[in-house]
Amino acid sequence: MSQSEVQRFAAYLAANPRIASAFENNRMSSAVKVAAERGFHFTVDDMKTFMKDRIEADGRALSDRQLDKIAAGYSIGSCMESIHCCL
């Protein structure tokens, strides 16, 4: 269920890109909070797993820098841009 919630939120962001401007410092924790305010329920770990799985499923490898940012909970914007093509 959580992964489907993240996917629904990613699709919501694709249709409403201005929402991403509400993410404080481009942090995943902020994205989860904004998502919850809009009725989406998932954790930062759910989001990390979703992003990693979607990027890898698309046949792309994550750079060490991208992996570090995802593990640290940063760079939601660039990660979400990376997965929009996979939705």
C-alpha positions, -999 to 999 in steps of 0.1 A, spaced: 0 0 0 27 25 9 45 21 -24 12 28 -43 7 59 -21 42 71 -31 34 64 -67 1 83 -65 19 112 -48 46 112 -76 18 114 -102 1 142 -82 34 161 -82 38 156 -119 4 172 -124 9 199 -97 46 209 -99 41 240 -77 35 217 -47 72 208 -47 80 244 -38 65 236 -4 93 211 4 116 227 29 153 225 17 143 198 -8 141 172 20 121 140 18 108 144 53 93 177 42 78 160 12 62 133 34 47 160 56 33 179 26 20 146 12 2 138 45 -14 172 45 -29 162 11 -41 128 21 -11 106 11 3 83 37 38 69 35 72 72 52 105 85 42 118 49 39 88 41 16 98 71 -6 135 61 -7 126 25 -17 101 37 -44 127 61 -59 155 36 -60 132 9 -74 117 31 -101 151 44 -113 166 9 -114 135 -5 -131 140 21 -158 174 5 -165 194 34 -151 220 31 -125 222 55 -96 254 74 -91 271 72 -57 261 108 -52 224 101 -59 225 71 -36 240 92 -9 214 119 -13 186 94 -12 200 76 19 204 110 36 168 120 27 179 149 5 172 159 -31 136 150 -35 132 173 -64 159 158 -86 148 123 -76 112 129 -84 122 144 -118 141 112 -124 111 90 -118 84 110 -136 93 92 -168 86 59 -151 50 66 -139 
